[in-house]
Every structure is written in structure tokens, then in C-alpha cells.
Amino acid sequence: MESSDKKAYIHAIAHHESALKAVQENEEKVEEIKMELVILKKQLEEAKLEHDQTKKHARKTKEHLKKAKHNWVVSNNQWLLPDEK
């Protein structure tokens, strides 16, 4: 093999090894991102559940306030129970 052919061959091998290393690093990054995605999906599910529970609680509170409001009266800009008038 001529000297220039050897240099080209060595250069090609080095380039190939560099490309393989980059591929391996990218695969590792992909795995890390997949793990992060699993964690984020779980956090999203938990946040949705908490949101649904909060909405349910707010709805119940609103219903209780509506029912309670019928029993209250306003006197001197204050809410009072009928027997406090």
C-alpha cells in the first residue's frame, strides 16, 4: 500500500471510530431523554389527578356556599345568620 493510501485508510478508520462514538453518545442521550419522559408523564398524570380533585372540591364548595347563602342575611354590610339580626 502506498503512503498516501495508508494515510487515507488511517484517516477513514479514525473518522469511522469518531462517528461510532458519536452514535453511541447519541444513543445514551436518547435513553436519558426516554427516562426523563417517563418521569414527566408520571408527573403530568399526578398533576391531572390533583387538578381533577381540586375542581371537584371547588364544585362542592360552591354548592355548599349556595346552600348556606340562603340561610344568611345582610345587615350593615355583614353576612349574618337569621338569628343574629
PDB file with SEQRES, HELIX, SHEET and CRYST1 records, atoms N, CA, C and O in Angstrom:
SEQRES   1 A   85  MET GLU SER SER ASP LYS LYS ALA TYR ILE HIS ALA ILE          
SEQRES   2 A   85  ALA HIS HIS GLU SER ALA LEU LYS ALA VAL GLN GLU ASN          
SEQRES   3 A   85  GLU GLU LYS VAL GLU GLU ILE LYS MET GLU LEU VAL ILE          
SEQRES   4 A   85  LEU LYS LYS GLN LEU GLU GLU ALA LYS LEU GLU HIS ASP          
SEQRES   5 A   85  GLN THR LYS LYS HIS ALA ARG LYS THR LYS GLU HIS LEU          
SEQRES   6 A   85  LYS LYS ALA LYS HIS ASN TRP VAL VAL SER ASN ASN GLN          
SEQRES   7 A   85  TRP LEU LEU PRO ASP GLU LYS                                  
HELIX    1 AA1 SER A    3  LYS A   69  1                                  67    
HELIX    2 AA2 PRO A   82  GLU A   84  5                                   3    
SHEET    1 AA1 2 VAL A  73  SER A  75  0                                        
SHEET    2 AA1 2 GLN A  78  LEU A  80 -1                                        
CRYST1    1.000    1.000    1.000  90.00  90.00  90.00 P 1           1          
ATOM      1  N   MET A   1       0.848  -1.168   0.000  1.00  0.00           N  
ATOM      2  CA  MET A   1       0.000   0.000   0.000  1.00  0.00           C  
ATOM      3  C   MET A   1       0.894   1.231   0.000  1.00  0.00           C  
ATOM      4  O   MET A   1       1.883   1.298   0.730  1.00  0.00           O  
ATOM      5  N   GLU A   2       0.538   2.183  -0.813  1.00  0.00           N  
ATOM      6  CA  GLU A   2       1.333   3.411  -0.875  1.00  0.00           C  
ATOM      7  C   GLU A   2       1.102   4.252   0.368  1.00  0.00           C  
ATOM      8  O   GLU A   2       0.113   4.070   1.078  1.00  0.00           O  
ATOM      9  N   SER A   3       2.003   5.154   0.622  1.00  0.00           N  
ATOM     10  CA  SER A   3       1.952   6.001   1.810  1.00  0.00           C  
ATOM     11  C   SER A   3       0.674   6.834   1.847  1.00  0.00           C  
ATOM     12  O   SER A   3       0.046   6.967   2.898  1.00  0.00           O  
ATOM     13  N   SER A   4       0.289   7.396   0.699  1.00  0.00           N  
ATOM     14  CA  SER A   4      -0.930   8.220   0.672  1.00  0.00           C  
ATOM     15  C   SER A   4      -2.170   7.359   0.890  1.00  0.00           C  
ATOM     16  O   SER A   4      -3.136   7.808   1.509  1.00  0.00           O  
ATOM     17  N   ASP A   5      -2.151   6.114   0.382  1.00  0.00           N  
ATOM     18  CA  ASP A   5      -3.265   5.190   0.607  1.00  0.00           C  
ATOM     19  C   ASP A   5      -3.374   4.829   2.087  1.00  0.00           C  
ATOM     20  O   ASP A   5      -4.473   4.759   2.638  1.00  0.00           O  
ATOM     21  N   LYS A   6      -2.218   4.599   2.728  1.00  0.00           N  
ATOM     22  CA  LYS A   6      -2.209   4.282   4.160  1.00  0.00           C  
ATOM     23  C   LYS A   6      -2.771   5.445   4.971  1.00  0.00           C  
ATOM     24  O   LYS A   6      -3.552   5.244   5.900  1.00  0.00           O  
ATOM     25  N   LYS A   7      -2.368   6.657   4.613  1.00  0.00           N  
ATOM     26  CA  LYS A   7      -2.862   7.841   5.325  1.00  0.00           C  
ATOM     27  C   LYS A   7      -4.374   7.975   5.156  1.00  0.00           C  
ATOM     28  O   LYS A   7      -5.091   8.272   6.112  1.00  0.00           O  
ATOM     29  N   ALA A   8      -4.844   7.755   3.937  1.00  0.00           N  
ATOM     30  CA  ALA A   8      -6.281   7.850   3.672  1.00  0.00           C  
ATOM     31  C   ALA A   8      -7.035   6.773   4.449  1.00  0.00           C  
ATOM     32  O   ALA A   8      -8.105   7.030   5.002  1.00  0.00           O  
ATOM     33  N   TYR A   9      -6.468   5.563   4.487  1.00  0.00           N  
ATOM     34  CA  TYR A   9      -7.085   4.449   5.211  1.00  0.00           C  
ATOM     35  C   TYR A   9      -7.134   4.753   6.710  1.00  0.00           C  
ATOM     36  O   TYR A   9      -8.171   4.563   7.346  1.00  0.00           O  
ATOM     37  N   ILE A  10      -6.032   5.218   7.269  1.00  0.00           N  
ATOM     38  CA  ILE A  10      -5.969   5.565   8.692  1.00  0.00           C  
ATOM     39  C   ILE A  10      -6.954   6.692   9.000  1.00  0.00           C  
ATOM     40  O   ILE A  10      -7.633   6.673  10.027  1.00  0.00           O  
ATOM     41  N   HIS A  11      -7.023   7.662   8.105  1.00  0.00           N  
ATOM     42  CA  HIS A  11      -7.961   8.776   8.288  1.00  0.00           C  
ATOM     43  C   HIS A  11      -9.408   8.264   8.258  1.00  0.00           C  
ATOM     44  O   HIS A  11     -10.240   8.688   9.059  1.00  0.00           O  
ATOM     45  N   ALA A  12      -9.693   7.353   7.330  1.00  0.00           N  
ATOM     46  CA  ALA A  12     -11.047   6.799   7.217  1.00  0.00           C  
ATOM     47  C   ALA A  12     -11.412   6.013   8.479  1.00  0.00           C  
ATOM     48  O   ALA A  12     -12.537   6.114   8.969  1.00  0.00           O  
ATOM     49  N   ILE A  13     -10.475   5.241   8.999  1.00  0.00           N  
ATOM     50  CA  ILE A  13     -10.734   4.475  10.228  1.00  0.00           C  
ATOM     51  C   ILE A  13     -10.990   5.427  11.397  1.00  0.00           C  
ATOM     52  O   ILE A  13     -11.920   5.223  12.178  1.00  0.00           O  
ATOM     53  N   ALA A  14     -10.167   6.457  11.511  1.00  0.00           N  
ATOM     54  CA  ALA A  14     -10.348   7.429  12.595  1.00  0.00           C  
ATOM     55  C   ALA A  14     -11.704   8.112  12.481  1.00  0.00           C  
ATOM     56  O   ALA A  14     -12.391   8.319  13.482  1.00  0.00           O  
ATOM     57  N   HIS A  15     -12.087   8.462  11.252  1.00  0.00           N  
ATOM     58  CA  HIS A  15     -13.386   9.110  11.029  1.00  0.00           C  
ATOM     59  C   HIS A  15     -14.517   8.149  11.403  1.00  0.00           C  
ATOM     60  O   HIS A  15     -15.500   8.553  12.024  1.00  0.00           O  
ATOM     61  N   HIS A  16     -14.373   6.884  11.024  1.00  0.00           N  
ATOM     62  CA  HIS A  16     -15.382   5.870  11.331  1.00  0.00           C  
ATOM     63  C   HIS A  16     -15.514   5.688  12.845  1.00  0.00           C  
ATOM     64  O   HIS A  16     -16.629   5.627  13.363  1.00  0.00           O  
ATOM     65  N   GLU A  17     -14.402   5.601  13.547  1.00  0.00           N  
ATOM     66  CA  GLU A  17     -14.426   5.442  15.002  1.00  0.00           C  
ATOM     67  C   GLU A  17     -15.057   6.656  15.676  1.00  0.00           C  
ATOM     68  O   GLU A  17     -15.801   6.526  16.649  1.00  0.00           O  
ATOM     69  N   SER A  18     -14.753   7.827  15.149  1.00  0.00           N  
ATOM     70  CA  SER A  18     -15.346   9.053  15.688  1.00  0.00           C  
ATOM     71  C   SER A  18     -16.865   9.044  15.491  1.00  0.00           C  
ATOM     72  O   SER A  18     -17.623   9.430  16.381  1.00  0.00           O  
ATOM     73  N   ALA A  19     -17.289   8.600  14.315  1.00  0.00           N  
ATOM     74  CA  ALA A  19     -18.726   8.528  14.029  1.00  0.00           C  
ATOM     75  C   ALA A  19     -19.404   7.511  14.940  1.00  0.00           C  
ATOM     76  O   ALA A  19     -20.501   7.761  15.439  1.00  0.00           O  
ATOM     77  N   LEU A  20     -18.758   6.365  15.160  1.00  0.00           N  
ATOM     78  CA  LEU A  20     -19.327   5.353  16.056  1.00  0.00           C  
ATOM     79  C   LEU A  20     -19.460   5.886  17.477  1.00  0.00           C  
ATOM     80  O   LEU A  20     -20.455   5.626  18.154  1.00  0.00           O  
ATOM     81  N   LYS A  21     -18.457   6.630  17.925  1.00  0.00           N  
ATOM     82  CA  LYS A  21     -18.504   7.216  19.262  1.00  0.00           C  
ATOM     83  C   LYS A  21     -19.661   8.213  19.364  1.00  0.00           C  
ATOM     84  O   LYS A  21     -20.373   8.246  20.368  1.00  0.00           O  
ATOM     85  N   ALA A  22     -19.841   9.023  18.318  1.00  0.00           N  
ATOM     86  CA  ALA A  22     -20.943   9.993  18.309  1.00  0.00           C  
ATOM     87  C   ALA A  22     -22.293   9.277  18.347  1.00  0.00           C  
ATOM     88  O   ALA A  22     -23.212   9.714  19.040  1.00  0.00           O  
ATOM     89  N   VAL A  23     -22.408   8.183  17.606  1.00  0.00           N  
ATOM     90  CA  VAL A  23     -23.651   7.404  17.607  1.00  0.00           C  
ATOM     91  C   VAL A  23     -23.923   6.856  19.003  1.00  0.00           C  
ATOM     92  O   VAL A  23     -25.054   6.918  19.486  1.00  0.00           O  
ATOM     93  N   GLN A  24     -22.897   6.323  19.650  1.00  0.00           N  
ATOM     94  CA  GLN A  24     -23.057   5.777  20.996  1.00  0.00           C  
ATOM     95  C   GLN A  24     -23.488   6.869  21.975  1.00  0.00           C  
ATOM     96  O   GLN A  24     -24.372   6.647  22.803  1.00  0.00           O  
ATOM     97  N   GLU A  25     -22.867   8.044  21.882  1.00  0.00           N  
ATOM     98  CA  GLU A  25     -23.240   9.156  22.762  1.00  0.00           C  
ATOM     99  C   GLU A  25     -24.687   9.571  22.521  1.00  0.00           C  
ATOM    100  O   GLU A  25     -25.424   9.862  23.464  1.00  0.00           O  
ATOM    101  N   ASN A  26     -25.088   9.597  21.248  1.00  0.00           N  
ATOM    102  CA  ASN A  26     -26.472   9.960  20.923  1.00  0.00           C  
ATOM    103  C   ASN A  26     -27.456   8.931  21.466  1.00  0.00           C  
ATOM    104  O   ASN A  26     -28.527   9.288  21.955  1.00  0.00           O  
ATOM    105  N   GLU A  27     -27.092   7.651  21.382  1.00  0.00           N  
ATOM    106  CA  GLU A  27     -27.965   6.604  21.921  1.00  0.00           C  
ATOM    107  C   GLU A  27     -28.114   6.753  23.436  1.00  0.00           C  
ATOM    108  O   GLU A  27     -29.197   6.541  23.981  1.00  0.00           O  
ATOM    109  N   GLU A  28     -27.031   7.114  24.110  1.00  0.00           N  
ATOM    110  CA  GLU A  28     -27.096   7.335  25.557  1.00  0.00           C  
ATOM    111  C   GLU A  28     -27.998   8.525  25.878  1.00  0.00           C  
ATOM    112  O   GLU A  28     -28.777   8.487  26.831  1.00  0.00           O  
ATOM    113  N   LYS A  29     -27.885   9.580  25.071  1.00  0.00           N  
ATOM    114  CA  LYS A  29     -28.743  10.755  25.275  1.00  0.00           C  
ATOM    115  C   LYS A  29     -30.207  10.388  25.060  1.00  0.00           C  
ATOM    116  O   LYS A  29     -31.082  10.841  25.798  1.00  0.00           O  
ATOM    117  N   VAL A  30     -30.468   9.570  24.051  1.00  0.00           N  
ATOM    118  CA  VAL A  30     -31.840   9.134  23.772  1.00  0.00           C  
ATOM    119  C   VAL A  30     -32.397   8.372  24.972  1.00  0.00           C  
ATOM    120  O   VAL A  30     -33.542   8.593  25.366  1.00  0.00           O  
ATOM    121  N   GLU A  31     -31.606   7.484  25.550  1.00  0.00           N  
ATOM    122  CA  GLU A  31     -32.053   6.721  26.719  1.00  0.00           C  
ATOM    123  C   GLU A  31     -32.331   7.647  27.902  1.00  0.00           C  
ATOM    124  O   GLU A  31     -33.318   7.466  28.614  1.00  0.00           O  
ATOM    125  N   GLU A  32     -31.465   8.636  28.111  1.00  0.00           N  
ATOM    126  CA  GLU A  32     -31.687   9.600  29.200  1.00  0.00           C  
ATOM    127  C   GLU A  32     -32.989  10.361  28.986  1.00  0.00           C  
ATOM    128  O   GLU A  32     -33.768  10.556  29.920  1.00  0.00           O  
ATOM    129  N   ILE A  33     -33.217  10.788  27.750  1.00  0.00           N  
ATOM    130  CA  ILE A  33     -34.431  11.548  27.434  1.00  0.00           C  
ATOM    131  C   ILE A  33     -35.666  10.666  27.610  1.00  0.00           C  
ATOM    132  O   ILE A  33     -36.700  11.134  28.088  1.00  0.00           O  
ATOM    133  N   LYS A  34     -35.562   9.397  27.227  1.00  0.00           N  
ATOM    134  CA  LYS A  34     -36.691   8.480  27.425  1.00  0.00           C  
ATOM    135  C   LYS A  34     -37.034   8.350  28.906  1.00  0.00           C  
ATOM    136  O   LYS A  34     -38.207   8.347  29.279  1.00  0.00           O  
ATOM    137  N   MET A  35     -36.003   8.242  29.750  1.00  0.00           N  
ATOM    138  CA  MET A  35     -36.247   8.138  31.197  1.00  0.00           C  
ATOM    139  C   MET A  35     -36.888   9.423  31.725  1.00  0.00           C  
ATOM    140  O   MET A  35     -37.810   9.377  32.540  1.00  0.00           O  
ATOM    141  N   GLU A  36     -36.393  10.565  31.254  1.00  0.00           N  
ATOM    142  CA  GLU A  36     -36.979  11.843  31.670  1.00  0.00           C  
ATOM    143  C   GLU A  36     -38.430  11.933  31.226  1.00  0.00           C  
ATOM    144  O   GLU A  36     -39.280  12.446  31.955  1.00  0.00           O  
ATOM    145  N   LEU A  37     -38.711  11.432  30.029  1.00  0.00           N  
ATOM    146  CA  LEU A  37     -40.073  11.460  29.503  1.00  0.00           C  
ATOM    147  C   LEU A  37     -41.010  10.616  30.363  1.00  0.00           C  
ATOM    148  O   LEU A  37     -42.144  11.018  30.624  1.00  0.00           O  
ATOM    149  N   VAL A  38     -40.547   9.459  30.801  1.00  0.00           N  
ATOM    150  CA  VAL A  38     -41.360   8.605  31.676  1.00  0.00           C  
ATOM    151  C   VAL A  38     -41.687   9.353  32.969  1.00  0.00           C  
ATOM    152  O   VAL A  38     -42.822   9.330  33.443  1.00  0.00           O  
ATOM    153  N   ILE A  39     -40.674  10.016  33.530  1.00  0.00           N  
ATOM    154  CA  ILE A  39     -40.877  10.782  34.768  1.00  0.00           C  
ATOM    155  C   ILE A  39     -41.867  11.921  34.531  1.00  0.00           C  
ATOM    156  O   ILE A  39     -42.765  12.146  35.343  1.00  0.00           O  
ATOM    157  N   LEU A  40     -41.702  12.637  33.417  1.00  0.00           N  
ATOM    158  CA  LEU A  40     -42.600  13.757  33.116  1.00  0.00           C  
ATOM    159  C   LEU A  40     -44.033  13.285  32.887  1.00  0.00           C  
ATOM    160  O   LEU A  40     -44.979  13.952  33.306  1.00  0.00           O  
ATOM    161  N   LYS A  41     -44.197  12.143  32.228  1.00  0.00           N  
ATOM    162  CA  LYS A  41     -45.543  11.603  32.017  1.00  0.00           C  
ATOM    163  C   LYS A  41     -46.203  11.274  33.354  1.00  0.00           C  
ATOM    164  O   LYS A  41     -47.389  11.540  33.550  1.00  0.00           O  
ATOM    165  N   LYS A  42     -45.429  10.696  34.272  1.00  0.00           N  
ATOM    166  CA  LYS A  42     -45.968  10.371  35.595  1.00  0.00           C  
ATOM    167  C   LYS A  42     -46.354  11.648  36.334  1.00  0.00           C  
ATOM    168  O   LYS A  42     -47.412  11.710  36.961  1.00  0.00           O  
ATOM    169  N   GLN A  43     -45.493  12.670  36.260  1.00  0.00           N  
ATOM    170  CA  GLN A  43     -45.799  13.942  36.914  1.00  0.00           C  
ATOM    171  C   GLN A  43     -47.048  14.574  36.307  1.00  0.00           C  
ATOM    172  O   GLN A  43     -47.864  15.158  37.021  1.00  0.00           O  
ATOM    173  N   LEU A  44     -47.195  14.457  34.989  1.00  0.00           N  
ATOM    174  CA  LEU A  44     -48.378  15.005  34.324  1.00  0.00           C  
ATOM    175  C   LEU A  44     -49.639  14.290  34.793  1.00  0.00           C  
ATOM    176  O   LEU A  44     -50.653  14.932  35.066  1.00  0.00           O  
ATOM    177  N   GLU A  45     -49.582  12.970  34.887  1.00  0.00           N  
ATOM    178  CA  GLU A  45     -50.737  12.209  35.374  1.00  0.00           C  
ATOM    179  C   GLU A  45     -51.101  12.625  36.796  1.00  0.00           C  
ATOM    180  O   GLU A  45     -52.277  12.789  37.119  1.00  0.00           O  
ATOM    181  N   GLU A  46     -50.088  12.793  37.644  1.00  0.00           N  
ATOM    182  CA  GLU A  46     -50.332  13.218  39.022  1.00  0.00           C  
ATOM    183  C   GLU A  46     -50.933  14.619  39.060  1.00  0.00           C  
ATOM    184  O   GLU A  46     -51.841  14.885  39.847  1.00  0.00           O  
ATOM    185  N   ALA A  47     -50.430  15.515  38.215  1.00  0.00           N  
ATOM    186  CA  ALA A  47     -50.952  16.884  38.174  1.00  0.00           C  
ATOM    187  C   ALA A  47     -52.397  16.893  37.683  1.00  0.00           C  
ATOM    188  O   ALA A  47     -53.224  17.645  38.199  1.00  0.00           O  
ATOM    189  N   LYS A  48     -52.704  16.060  36.689  1.00  0.00           N  
ATOM    190  CA  LYS A  48     -54.081  15.979  36.194  1.00  0.00           C  
ATOM    191  C   LYS A  48     -55.015  15.470  37.288  1.00  0.00           C  
ATOM    192  O   LYS A  48     -56.117  15.990  37.463  1.00  0.00           O  
ATOM    193  N   LEU A  49     -54.573  14.457  38.017  1.00  0.00           N  
ATOM    194  CA  LEU A  49     -55.383  13.911  39.107  1.00  0.00           C  
ATOM    195  C   LEU A  49     -55.618  14.969  40.175  1.00  0.00           C  
ATOM    196  O   LEU A  49     -56.740  15.143  40.650  1.00  0.00           O  
ATOM    197  N   GLU A  50     -54.561  15.673  40.550  1.00  0.00           N  
ATOM    198  CA  GLU A  50     -54.689  16.734  41.556  1.00  0.00           C  
ATOM    199  C   GLU A  50     -55.627  17.837  41.056  1.00  0.00           C  
ATOM    200  O   GLU A  50     -56.437  18.364  41.818  1.00  0.00           O  
ATOM    201  N   HIS A  51     -55.509  18.179  39.778  1.00  0.00           N  
ATOM    202  CA  HIS A  51     -56.375  19.204  39.190  1.00  0.00           C  
ATOM    203  C   HIS A  51     -57.838  18.764  39.242  1.00  0.00           C  
ATOM    204  O   HIS A  51     -58.716  19.545  39.607  1.00  0.00           O  
ATOM    205  N   ASP A  52     -58.090  17.510  38.874  1.00  0.00           N  
ATOM    206  CA  ASP A  52     -59.461  16.991  38.911  1.00  0.00           C  
ATOM    207  C   ASP A  52     -60.019  17.006  40.331  1.00  0.00           C  
ATOM    208  O   ASP A  52     -61.181  17.353  40.544  1.00  0.00           O  
ATOM    209  N   GLN A  53     -59.187  16.629  41.299  1.00  0.00           N  
ATOM    210  CA  GLN A  53     -59.631  16.637  42.693  1.00  0.00           C  
ATOM    211  C   GLN A  53     -59.916  18.062  43.163  1.00  0.00           C  
ATOM    212  O   GLN A  53     -60.882  18.298  43.888  1.00  0.00           O  
ATOM    213  N   THR A  54     -59.077  19.004  42.750  1.00  0.00           N  
ATOM    214  CA  THR A  54     -59.279  20.405  43.127  1.00  0.00           C  
ATOM    215  C   THR A  54     -60.568  20.941  42.512  1.00  0.00           C  
ATOM    216  O   THR A  54     -61.335  21.638  43.175  1.00  0.00           O  
ATOM    217  N   LYS A  55     -60.807  20.611  41.234  1.00  0.00           N  
ATOM    218  CA  LYS A  55     -62.048  21.045  40.583  1.00  0.00           C  
ATOM    219  C   LYS A  55     -63.264  20.469  41.300  1.00  0.00           C  
ATOM    220  O   LYS A  55     -64.258  21.164  41.512  1.00  0.00           O  
ATOM    221  N   LYS A  56     -63.177  19.195  41.671  1.00  0.00           N  
ATOM    222  CA  LYS A  56     -64.289  18.545  42.373  1.00  0.00           C  
ATOM    223  C   LYS A  56     -64.533  19.227  43.717  1.00  0.00           C  
ATOM    224  O   LYS A  56     -65.676  19.487  44.092  1.00  0.00           O  
ATOM    225  N   HIS A  57     -63.452  19.511  44.435  1.00  0.00           N  
ATOM    226  CA  HIS A  57     -63.571  20.187  45.726  1.00  0.00           C  
ATOM    227  C   HIS A  57     -64.168  21.588  45.548  1.00  0.00           C  
ATOM    228  O   HIS A  57     -65.027  22.003  46.326  1.00  0.00           O  
ATOM    229  N   ALA A  58     -63.714  22.308  44.527  1.00  0.00           N  
ATOM    230  CA  ALA A  58     -64.228  23.659  44.273  1.00  0.00           C  
ATOM    231  C   ALA A  58     -65.720  23.608  43.944  1.00  0.00           C  
ATOM    232  O   ALA A  58     -66.487  24.460  44.393  1.00  0.00           O  
ATOM    233  N   ARG A  59     -66.126  22.615  43.163  1.00  0.00           N  
ATOM    234  CA  ARG A  59     -67.536  22.465  42.802  1.00  0.00           C  
ATOM    235  C   ARG A  59     -68.381  22.210  44.051  1.00  0.00           C  
ATOM    236  O   ARG A  59     -69.447  22.802  44.220  1.00  0.00           O  
ATOM    237  N   LYS A  60     -67.894  21.322  44.924  1.00  0.00           N  
ATOM    238  CA  LYS A  60     -68.627  21.024  46.162  1.00  0.00           C  
ATOM    239  C   LYS A  60     -68.696  22.254  47.060  1.00  0.00           C  
ATOM    240  O   LYS A  60     -69.739  22.542  47.647  1.00  0.00           O  
ATOM    241  N   THR A  61     -67.587  22.976  47.164  1.00  0.00           N  
ATOM    242  CA  THR A  61     -67.561  24.186  47.990  1.00  0.00           C  
ATOM    243  C   THR A  61     -68.554  25.208  47.458  1.00  0.00           C  
ATOM    244  O   THR A  61     -69.262  25.854  48.230  1.00  0.00           O  
ATOM    245  N   LYS A  62     -68.604  25.355  46.140  1.00  0.00           N  
ATOM    246  CA  LYS A  62     -69.534  26.305  45.528  1.00  0.00           C  
ATOM    247  C   LYS A  62     -70.978  25.908  45.846  1.00  0.00           C  
ATOM    248  O   LYS A  62     -71.809  26.764  46.149  1.00  0.00           O  
ATOM    249  N   GLU A  63     -71.270  24.612  45.774  1.00  0.00           N  
ATOM    250  CA  GLU A  63     -72.618  24.135  46.098  1.00  0.00           C  
ATOM    251  C   GLU A  63     -72.953  24.410  47.563  1.00  0.00           C  
ATOM    252  O   GLU A  63     -74.060  24.846  47.880  1.00  0.00           O  
ATOM    253  N   HIS A  64     -72.002  24.156  48.446  1.00  0.00           N  
ATOM    254  CA  HIS A  64     -72.229  24.414  49.880  1.00  0.00           C  
ATOM    255  C   HIS A  64     -72.463  25.905  50.132  1.00  0.00           C  
ATOM    256  O   HIS A  64     -73.325  26.283  50.925  1.00  0.00           O  
ATOM    257  N   LEU A  65     -71.689  26.740  49.451  1.00  0.00           N  
ATOM    258  CA  LEU A  65     -71.865  28.185  49.623  1.00  0.00           C  
ATOM    259  C   LEU A  65     -73.236  28.632  49.138  1.00  0.00           C  
ATOM    260  O   LEU A  65     -73.876  29.473  49.769  1.00  0.00           O  
ATOM    261  N   LYS A  66     -73.689  28.072  48.017  1.00  0.00           N  
ATOM    262  CA  LYS A  66     -75.020  28.421  47.514  1.00  0.00           C  
ATOM    263  C   LYS A  66     -76.091  28.039  48.529  1.00  0.00           C  
ATOM    264  O   LYS A  66     -77.002  28.817  48.810  1.00  0.00           O  
ATOM    265  N   LYS A  67     -75.969  26.829  49.078  1.00  0.00           N  
ATOM    266  CA  LYS A  67     -76.953  26.373  50.064  1.00  0.00           C  
ATOM    267  C   LYS A  67     -76.884  27.220  51.329  1.00  0.00           C  
ATOM    268  O   LYS A  67     -77.915  27.599  51.884  1.00  0.00           O  
ATOM    269  N   ALA A  68     -75.681  27.514  51.779  1.00  0.00           N  
ATOM    270  CA  ALA A  68     -75.507  28.290  53.006  1.00  0.00           C  
ATOM    271  C   ALA A  68     -75.981  29.722  52.826  1.00  0.00           C  
ATOM    272  O   ALA A  68     -76.496  30.327  53.767  1.00  0.00           O  
ATOM    273  N   LYS A  69     -75.815  30.265  51.643  1.00  0.00           N  
ATOM    274  CA  LYS A  69     -76.174  31.662  51.389  1.00  0.00           C  
ATOM    275  C   LYS A  69     -77.663  31.897  51.632  1.00  0.00           C  
ATOM    276  O   LYS A  69     -78.058  32.984  52.055  1.00  0.00           O  
ATOM    277  N   HIS A  70     -78.486  30.890  51.369  1.00  0.00           N  
ATOM    278  CA  HIS A  70     -79.928  31.043  51.568  1.00  0.00           C  
ATOM    279  C   HIS A  70     -80.272  31.233  53.040  1.00  0.00           C  
ATOM    280  O   HIS A  70     -81.325  31.782  53.365  1.00  0.00           O  
ATOM    281  N   ASN A  71     -79.411  30.791  53.915  1.00  0.00           N  
ATOM    282  CA  ASN A  71     -79.663  30.897  55.353  1.00  0.00           C  
ATOM    283  C   ASN A  71     -79.090  32.168  55.958  1.00  0.00           C  
ATOM    284  O   ASN A  71     -79.301  32.434  57.141  1.00  0.00           O  
ATOM    285  N   TRP A  72     -78.381  32.948  55.182  1.00  0.00           N  
ATOM    286  CA  TRP A  72     -77.722  34.141  55.702  1.00  0.00           C  
ATOM    287  C   TRP A  72     -78.444  35.394  55.207  1.00  0.00           C  
ATOM    288  O   TRP A  72     -79.096  35.383  54.163  1.00  0.00           O  
ATOM    289  N   VAL A  73     -78.314  36.455  55.967  1.00  0.00           N  
ATOM    290  CA  VAL A  73     -78.899  37.735  55.565  1.00  0.00           C  
ATOM    291  C   VAL A  73     -77.832  38.815  55.699  1.00  0.00           C  
ATOM    292  O   VAL A  73     -76.860  38.665  56.440  1.00  0.00           O  
ATOM    293  N   VAL A  74     -78.037  39.908  54.961  1.00  0.00           N  
ATOM    294  CA  VAL A  74     -77.082  41.018  55.038  1.00  0.00           C  
ATOM    295  C   VAL A  74     -77.648  42.078  55.967  1.00  0.00           C  
ATOM    296  O   VAL A  74     -78.793  42.504  55.812  1.00  0.00           O  
ATOM    297  N   SER A  75     -76.841  42.503  56.937  1.00  0.00           N  
ATOM    298  CA  SER A  75     -77.227  43.566  57.848  1.00  0.00           C  
ATOM    299  C   SER A  75     -76.001  44.426  58.086  1.00  0.00           C  
ATOM    300  O   SER A  75     -74.967  43.936  58.540  1.00  0.00           O  
ATOM    301  N   ASN A  76     -76.120  45.721  57.776  1.00  0.00           N  
ATOM    302  CA  ASN A  76     -74.986  46.642  57.906  1.00  0.00           C  
ATOM    303  C   ASN A  76     -73.742  46.123  57.168  1.00  0.00           C  
ATOM    304  O   ASN A  76     -72.636  46.131  57.708  1.00  0.00           O  
ATOM    305  N   ASN A  77     -73.947  45.678  55.944  1.00  0.00           N  
ATOM    306  CA  ASN A  77     -72.868  45.166  55.086  1.00  0.00           C  
ATOM    307  C   ASN A  77     -72.138  43.961  55.682  1.00  0.00           C  
ATOM    308  O   ASN A  77     -70.971  43.731  55.366  1.00  0.00           O  
ATOM    309  N   GLN A  78     -72.804  43.199  56.531  1.00  0.00           N  
ATOM    310  CA  GLN A  78     -72.213  41.981  57.087  1.00  0.00           C  
ATOM    311  C   GLN A  78     -73.170  40.820  56.857  1.00  0.00           C  
ATOM    312  O   GLN A  78     -74.389  40.969  56.935  1.00  0.00           O  
ATOM    313  N   TRP A  79     -72.596  39.679  56.578  1.00  0.00           N  
ATOM    314  CA  TRP A  79     -73.412  38.476  56.441  1.00  0.00           C  
ATOM    315  C   TRP A  79     -73.680  37.918  57.832  1.00  0.00           C  
ATOM    316  O   TRP A  79     -72.750  37.662  58.596  1.00  0.00           O  
ATOM    317  N   LEU A  80     -74.949  37.733  58.153  1.00  0.00           N  
ATOM    318  CA  LEU A  80     -75.337  37.215  59.467  1.00  0.00           C  
ATOM    319  C   LEU A  80     -76.329  36.073  59.298  1.00  0.00           C  
ATOM    320  O   LEU A  80     -77.085  36.025  58.328  1.00  0.00           O  
ATOM    321  N   LEU A  81     -76.312  35.174  60.239  1.00  0.00           N  
ATOM    322  CA  LEU A  81     -77.353  34.156  60.273  1.00  0.00           C  
ATOM    323  C   LEU A  81     -78.648  34.835  60.696  1.00  0.00           C  
ATOM    324  O   LEU A  81     -78.604  35.851  61.390  1.00  0.00           O  
ATOM    325  N   PRO A  82     -79.796  34.306  60.299  1.00  0.00           N  
ATOM    326  CA  PRO A  82     -81.065  34.963  60.626  1.00  0.00           C  
ATOM    327  C   PRO A  82     -81.236  35.262  62.110  1.00  0.00           C  
ATOM    328  O   PRO A  82     -81.834  36.281  62.455  1.00  0.00           O  
ATOM    329  N   ASP A  83     -80.732  34.410  63.000  1.00  0.00           N  
ATOM    330  CA  ASP A  83     -80.923  34.657  64.433  1.00  0.00           C  
ATOM    331  C   ASP A  83     -79.934  35.676  64.996  1.00  0.00           C  
ATOM    332  O   ASP A  83     -80.018  35.999  66.181  1.00  0.00           O  
ATOM    333  N   GLU A  84     -78.998  36.196  64.195  1.00  0.00           N  
ATOM    334  CA  GLU A  84     -78.037  37.199  64.665  1.00  0.00           C  
ATOM    335  C   GLU A  84     -78.472  38.623  64.316  1.00  0.00           C  
ATOM    336  O   GLU A  84     -77.798  39.579  64.700  1.00  0.00           O  
ATOM    337  N   LYS A  85     -79.575  38.783  63.602  1.00  0.00           N  
ATOM    338  CA  LYS A  85     -80.011  40.108  63.146  1.00  0.00           C  
ATOM    339  C   LYS A  85     -80.248  41.070  64.273  1.00  0.00           C  
ATOM    340  O   LYS A  85     -80.618  42.220  64.035  1.00  0.00           O  
TER     341      LYS A  85                                                      
END                                                                             
